[in-house]
Amino acid sequence: MHRRMTGICFVALVIAFAGCGGAKNKVGNENEAKPGRDKELYADAMKKLRKGRYDESRLLFNVVITSYPDSEYLPLAKLAIADSFYREGGATALEQAIGGYKDFAQYFPTHPLNCSVKLKIAQAYMRQIPAFNRDASKARQAELQLKATLQTCQNSELKPEIEENLAQVQQVLGLHELDIARFYINTRQAYKAAEGRLSDIVKNYPYFTYRDEALFLLGVSRIEQEQSEEATAAFKELVRDIPNSEHTPKAKEYLEKLGKPIPEPANNNEAPLRPGMMGRVGLILGRNDLTISKDGVLVSEEGETKNDASDAMQKPVEATGSTGSVRARVIQDATPATADPAAPKSVKPAAAKQEGANASQPAKKKDDKKDNKKKKGFLGLFR
C-alpha cells in the first residue's frame, strides 16, 4: 500500500512539473519577437501618446526598440519617446525631451526629420526661458542651438521658423543685457562694466528693438570714460540709422558739444515701439512673446499625427553608433550643440524675409488652429 501511494505521488509530481513547464514555454512564446508585431506595438503606443498617456506609450515604444532592433519603426519609436516628454512639459520632462532628441539626431543624422528634431531641441530650451531679468542660461542655450540648426538647415522649409525663433530669443537676451547695463549706469556709475554689456548688444543683436537705447547709453558710458571718439561713433550710428528714436535728439546734442558733424538720416523708419506700463509688467513676469510650438515632431498638440511623419517612413535612414533603448530617465547634462564659429551673429526676423520667400516659392496653406494659438504678447513688442 505504501509503495502504491508513493507511485501515485510521483506520477502527480511529474504531471505538475510538466504543466508548469508548458505554461512557462507558453508565456515565453508570447514575449518572443514576431513578424509584424513591431508595427502593432508602434500603433498601440502612438494611440496612447495621442491621448496623453505618456508613461504607457513610452513602455510600448521601448519594447519596439529593445525587441526589434532591425525594425523600420525603431527610429520613430525613439523620436516618439522624446515627443512624449516634450508634449508632457515641465522642466524635468523637457530636459528628457532634449536628451531624446539629441540621441535621435546623433544616431540618425540623415533622417528626413532631422531638421525638425534640431529645431525642437531649441524650442524645448525656449519653453524654459524665464523673465528677461532672471537667469539667461536657457535663452543662451536656445540661441546656440538655433544658430547651429540654421547653419545645417539652410535649405529646409523650416528656415523661416528657425529665424523667427532666433530673433525672439535674441530679443530676450538683449533685454537681459540692457537691464544689467542700466543698473551699472544708474546705480553704480560703473561705466566700464556697462560699456561691455552695451557693446555686446550692438554687436550681436542688430535687430533688437531697444538697439537705439543701447547705442545712446553706449555713447554716454564712453563719454564718462573720456573716450570721445568712440562715443562719437555710437552717437552717429544712432542718428544715422534710427533717426526717429526718442534718444536721437540727445545724441545730436552730444555730437554738437563734441564739435562733431551730425550725419544725415539713412532712412525715415518709425521710432521703435515701446510697451506701456502693463506691457512692462508683462515682461517682468516672463511674457516674452515667444511663439513656441507645443507640437511634437510626430504628434501635434491636439493629438493628431503629422503627415510628414508618415512620409518619412518611406525614406531611407542611416543609423550610426549604438541604437540602445531610450529609457525614461532624467538627463543631467543637457549641454546644447555648439554653434559653428562661422554662423552669423544674428538673424533677421522671418517676417522681414517673408516677401522674398513668397516670390520664389508657392504659398502654403497654414493651419488656422495653429495660427490662432500663437501668442501675441503685449503691444506686439517683438514684432
C-alpha positions in Angstrom: 0.0 0.0 0.0 2.8 2.3 0.9 4.6 1.6 -2.4 1.3 2.3 -4.3 0.8 5.7 -2.7 4.5 6.6 -3.4 4.0 5.8 -7.0 0.8 7.9 -7.3 2.6 10.9 -5.7 5.5 10.5 -8.1 3.2 10.5 -11.1 1.3 13.6 -9.7 4.6 15.5 -9.3 5.7 14.6 -12.9 2.4 15.9 -14.2 2.6 19.1 -12.2 6.1 19.8 -13.3 5.2 19.2 -16.9 2.2 21.5 -16.6 4.4 24.3 -15.2 7.0 23.9 -17.9 4.3 24.1 -20.6 2.9 27.3 -19.0 6.4 28.8 -18.9 7.0 28.0 -22.5 3.6 29.5 -23.4 4.5 32.8 -21.7 7.9 32.8 -23.3 6.5 32.3 -26.8 4.1 35.3 -26.3 7.0 37.6 -25.5 9.1 36.5 -28.4 9.6 38.8 -31.4 7.1 38.0 -34.1 6.8 39.3 -37.7 4.5 42.3 -37.8 4.3 42.7 -34.1 6.6 45.8 -34.1 4.0 47.6 -36.3 1.2 46.7 -33.9 3.2 47.8 -30.8 4.1 51.1 -32.5 0.5 51.7 -33.5 -0.8 51.0 -29.9 1.9 53.2 -28.4 1.0 56.1 -30.8 -2.6 55.8 -29.8 -1.7 56.2 -26.1 0.7 59.1 -27.0 -2.1 60.9 -28.8 -4.4 60.5 -25.8 -1.7 61.9 -23.4 -1.0 58.5 -21.7 2.7 59.2 -21.8 4.1 56.6 -19.4 2.2 53.8 -21.1 3.2 54.9 -24.6 6.9 55.0 -23.5 6.8 51.4 -22.3 5.5 50.2 -25.6 7.9 52.2 -27.6 10.8 50.7 -25.6 9.5 47.2 -26.4 9.8 48.1 -30.1 13.3 49.4 -29.6 14.7 46.5 -27.5 12.9 43.6 -29.1 13.0 44.7 -32.8 16.4 46.3 -33.3 16.1 46.0 -37.1 12.6 47.4 -37.3 11.8 50.2 -39.6 9.8 51.7 -36.7 12.8 51.9 -34.4 13.8 55.5 -35.4 10.3 56.8 -35.0 9.9 54.9 -31.7 12.9 56.7 -30.3 11.6 60.0 -31.7 8.1 59.4 -30.2 9.6 58.9 -26.7 11.2 62.4 -27.0 7.9 63.8 -28.3 6.1 62.3 -25.3 8.4 64.2 -22.9 8.1 67.4 -25.0 4.3 67.3 -25.0 4.2 66.5 -21.3 6.1 69.7 -20.5 7.6 70.8 -17.2 11.3 71.4 -16.6 12.2 67.7 -15.9 10.3 66.3 -18.9 11.6 69.0 -21.3 15.2 68.1 -20.3 14.5 64.5 -21.0 13.0 65.5 -24.3 16.2 67.4 -25.2 18.2 64.3 -24.4 16.0 62.1 -26.5 16.0 64.5 -29.5 19.8 64.7 -29.3 20.1 60.9 -29.3 18.0 60.7 -32.4 20.0 63.4 -34.2 23.2 61.5 -33.3 22.0 58.0 -34.3 20.1 59.1 -37.5 21.9 62.1 -38.9 20.4 61.6 -42.4 16.8 61.1 -41.3 14.4 63.4 -43.2 13.0 64.7 -39.9 16.5 65.7 -38.6 15.9 69.5 -39.0 12.6 69.3 -37.2 14.3 67.4 -34.4 17.1 70.0 -34.0 14.5 72.9 -34.0 12.5 71.0 -31.4 15.7 70.9 -29.1 15.9 74.7 -29.3 12.2 75.1 -28.6 12.5 72.8 -25.6 15.0 75.3 -24.2 12.8 78.2 -25.2 9.9 76.8 -23.2 12.1 77.0 -20.1 13.1 80.7 -20.6 12.0 82.8 -17.6 11.6 86.6 -17.4 14.3 88.6 -19.1 15.6 90.0 -15.7 16.3 86.5 -14.4 18.7 83.6 -15.3 19.5 83.8 -19.0 21.2 80.4 -19.3 18.2 78.7 -21.1 18.0 81.6 -23.6 21.7 81.3 -24.4 21.4 77.5 -24.9 18.4 78.1 -27.2 20.4 80.7 -29.2 23.3 78.4 -29.7 21.0 75.6 -30.8 19.1 77.8 -33.2 22.3 79.1 -34.8 23.6 75.6 -35.2 20.3 74.5 -36.7 20.1 77.4 -39.1 23.7 76.6 -40.3 22.8 73.0 -41.1 19.2 73.5 -42.4 19.7 76.3 -44.9 17.5 74.5 -47.5 14.8 73.4 -45.1 11.3 74.7 -45.3 11.7 75.3 -41.5 14.2 78.1 -42.1 11.7 81.0 -41.6 10.5 79.5 -38.3 14.1 79.0 -37.1 14.9 82.6 -38.0 11.8 83.9 -36.2 12.6 81.9 -33.1 16.3 83.1 -33.1 15.1 86.8 -33.4 12.8 86.3 -30.4 15.4 84.6 -28.3 17.9 87.4 -29.0 15.3 89.9 -28.0 15.1 88.3 -24.6 18.9 88.2 -24.3 19.1 91.9 -25.4 16.7 92.9 -22.7 18.7 90.9 -20.2 22.0 92.7 -21.1 20.3 96.1 -21.3 18.7 95.7 -17.9 22.2 95.0 -16.3 23.8 97.9 -18.2 21.1 100.3 -16.9 21.8 99.1 -13.4 25.5 99.7 -13.8 25.0 103.2 -15.1 22.1 104.4 -12.9 23.0 102.8 -9.6 26.7 102.0 -9.6 28.1 104.5 -12.1 30.2 101.6 -13.3 30.5 102.8 -16.9 33.3 100.4 -18.0 31.1 97.4 -17.0 28.1 98.9 -18.7 30.1 99.6 -21.9 31.0 95.9 -22.2 27.3 94.8 -22.0 26.1 97.5 -24.4 28.9 96.7 -26.9 27.8 93.1 -26.9 24.2 94.2 -27.6 25.2 96.4 -30.5 27.5 93.8 -32.0 25.4 90.7 -31.6 21.7 91.8 -31.8 21.3 94.2 -34.7 17.5 93.6 -34.8 17.0 94.2 -31.1 14.1 96.6 -30.7 15.9 98.6 -28.0 19.0 99.0 -30.1 18.6 102.8 -30.1 18.7 102.9 -26.3 21.7 100.6 -26.3 23.6 102.9 -28.7 22.8 106.0 -26.7 23.8 104.5 -23.4 27.0 103.2 -25.1 27.9 106.7 -26.1 27.1 108.1 -22.7 29.3 105.4 -20.9 32.2 106.3 -23.2 31.8 110.0 -22.6 32.0 109.3 -18.9 35.3 107.5 -19.6 36.6 110.3 -21.7 36.5 108.3 -24.9 35.2 111.0 -27.2 36.0 109.3 -30.5 34.4 106.0 -29.5 31.4 107.9 -28.1 31.0 109.9 -31.4 30.8 106.6 -33.4 27.9 105.4 -31.2 26.0 108.7 -31.4 26.5 108.9 -35.2 25.2 105.4 -35.7 22.1 106.2 -33.7 21.4 109.5 -35.5 22.0 107.9 -38.9 20.3 104.5 -38.6 17.4 105.3 -36.1 16.6 109.0 -36.7 13.1 108.9 -35.2 14.2 107.4 -31.9 13.4 109.2 -28.7 17.1 109.2 -27.9 18.2 110.8 -31.2 17.8 114.4 -30.1 20.0 113.9 -27.1 22.6 112.1 -29.2 22.7 115.2 -31.5 23.3 117.4 -28.5 26.2 115.3 -27.5 27.7 115.5 -31.0 27.3 119.3 -31.0 29.1 119.6 -27.7 31.9 117.4 -29.0 32.2 119.6 -32.1 31.3 116.7 -34.5 29.2 116.9 -37.6 25.7 115.5 -37.4 25.1 112.8 -40.1 22.2 112.7 -42.4 19.5 110.1 -41.7 19.8 106.9 -43.7 16.0 106.2 -43.5 12.8 107.5 -42.2 11.7 104.5 -40.3 9.2 104.8 -37.4 10.5 105.0 -33.9 10.9 101.6 -32.1 7.7 100.6 -30.4 7.8 100.8 -26.6 5.4 98.9 -24.3 3.1 100.6 -21.9 3.0 100.1 -18.2 1.1 96.8 -18.5 3.5 95.7 -21.2 6.5 96.3 -18.9 4.8 94.4 -16.1 4.2 91.5 -18.5 7.9 91.4 -19.5 9.0 91.3 -15.9 6.5 88.4 -15.3 8.1 86.5 -18.1 5.7 87.2 -21.0 8.5 87.2 -23.6 6.2 86.9 -26.7 7.9 83.7 -27.7 5.9 81.9 -30.3 6.8 78.3 -29.4 5.1 75.4 -31.0 3.8 72.9 -28.5 3.6 70.3 -31.2 5.9 67.3 -31.1 7.8 66.2 -34.3 5.4 63.3 -34.9 2.3 64.3 -33.0 0.6 67.7 -32.8 -0.6 69.4 -29.6 -4.1 68.3 -30.5 -3.0 64.7 -30.7 -3.0 64.4 -34.5 -0.3 62.5 -36.3 1.6 64.8 -38.7 1.7 64.0 -42.4 5.4 64.4 -42.8 6.0 61.7 -40.2 4.3 59.1 -42.3 6.2 60.3 -45.4 9.5 59.9 -43.5 8.7 56.2 -43.0 9.1 55.7 -46.7 12.5 57.3 -47.0 15.9 55.5 -46.3 17.5 56.0 -42.9 21.2 55.6 -42.0 22.0 54.9 -38.3 25.4 55.5 -36.8 26.7 54.2 -33.5 24.7 52.2 -31.0 20.9 52.3 -31.1 20.3 51.2 -27.5 17.0 51.8 -25.7 15.9 55.3 -24.9 14.9 54.8 -21.3 12.7 57.2 -19.4 15.5 59.0 -17.5 16.4 62.4 -16.2 19.1 64.0 -18.4 21.5 65.7 -16.1 23.9 67.1 -18.7 21.9 69.0 -21.3 24.7 70.9 -23.0 23.4 72.4 -26.3 25.0 71.7 -29.6 27.9 74.2 -30.1 27.2 76.6 -32.9 29.6 76.8 -35.8 32.0 79.8 -35.3 31.2 80.8 -38.9 27.5 81.1 -38.0 26.0 84.6 -38.3 25.9 86.6 -35.0 22.3 87.5 -35.6 19.5 86.7 -37.9 16.8 88.9 -39.4 13.3 88.0 -38.2 11.4 85.7 -40.5 8.8 88.4 -41.1 11.3 90.7 -42.8 12.2 88.0 -45.4 8.8 86.5 -46.0 8.1 88.7 -49.0 11.2 87.4 -50.8 10.4 83.8 -49.9 7.0 84.0 -51.3 8.3 85.3 -54.6 10.3 82.1 -55.2 8.1 79.5 -53.6 4.3 78.8 -53.9 2.3 79.9 -50.9 1.5 77.1 -48.5 -1.8 76.8 -46.7 -1.4 77.2 -43.0 -3.3 75.5 -40.2 -5.7 78.1 -38.8 -5.8 76.4 -35.4 -2.0 76.7 -35.1 -2.0 80.3 -36.1 -4.7 81.2 -33.6 -2.7 79.7 -30.8 0.4 81.9 -31.4 1.0 84.3 -28.5 0.6 88.0 -29.4 2.4 89.5 -26.4 1.8 92.9 -25.0 1.6 95.6 -27.8 3.3 93.3 -30.2 6.7 94.2 -28.6 8.8 91.7 -30.5 7.1 92.1 -33.9 
